[in-house]
Amino acid sequence: MSQFYQSIEHLIAKVMFYLTILFLSLVAIIIQYLQIDNGLDRLLFSRQIVTVLWILWPLFFLERLIYFTQKLRATFHAKVSLRETLA
């Protein structure tokens, strides 16, 4: 069962890696076009790119929040089991 969870974590890490690259690339493109007068009007698919960015940014915070809660839970359980062992 542990291997199953590890394989899922690796899969999520790979997906988040590619989403991070996509997100940062799109942000860089948008910033470059914002520096030009009416730049977003010249950029092809600018509305779609901005929509993708609006969809992607909460995913990063949710993924970090899920990871943090799992890490916190694991730390708490480790401390509780250590106290029980020492008692």
N, C-alpha and C positions, 0 to 999 in steps of 0.2 A: 504494500500500500504506500510505503514511503517513496518508492521509486516512481509510482504513479504521480504523486504530488510534486516530486522533483521534475519530472518530465513536463508537467503542466507549468511549473514555474519557469522552466527554460523556454517553453513555447511563448509564454506571456512576455518574458524578457526580450525574446527576439522580435515579437510584434511591436513592443513598445520602443525598441531600438529603431526599427524602420519608421514607425510613426513619428519619433523624435526627429529623425533626419528629414522626413517630409515636412513636418511642422516648421523646423528651423529654416529649411530651404524656401518655403512659401513666405515666411515672415521676411526673410532677406529680400526676396523679389518684391514684395509689397513695399518695403522700406525704400528700395531703390526707385521704384516708380512714384512714390510719394514725394520724392525730392524734386521731381520734374513738375512744372505747371501742367495741370490736367493729366497727370501721368496715368492715373487709374483708368481714365477714358481710353488711353492708347493701349493699355495692357489687355491682351486677349484673355477672355474668361476671368476678368477681374472679379465680377460678382460671384462666380463659382469658387474662386480661390478664397475670397473673404468668407464665404459660407463654410468652406471646409475648415478654415482656421477657427471660426466660431464653434464648430462642432468638436474640433480636436482639443482645444485648450482645457476643457473640464476633464477630459480623459486622463491627462497627466496628473492632475490633482487627486482624482479618484484613485488612480493606481497607487500613488504615494500614500494616500490615506489608508488604503487596504493593506499595503505593505507595513505601514507603521503600526496599525492595530494588531496585525499578526505578530510582529516583532515584540510589541509590548506584551501581548498575551503570552508569548513564549518566555519572555524574561520573567514575567510574574509567576508563571508555573515553575520555572527553574528555581526561583527564590523560595517558593512555598515548599517544593520538594526538598530543597537543601535544609530548610528549617525543620522539616519533619525528620530528615535523616539525622540532624544534629540533636534533636530532642530525645 
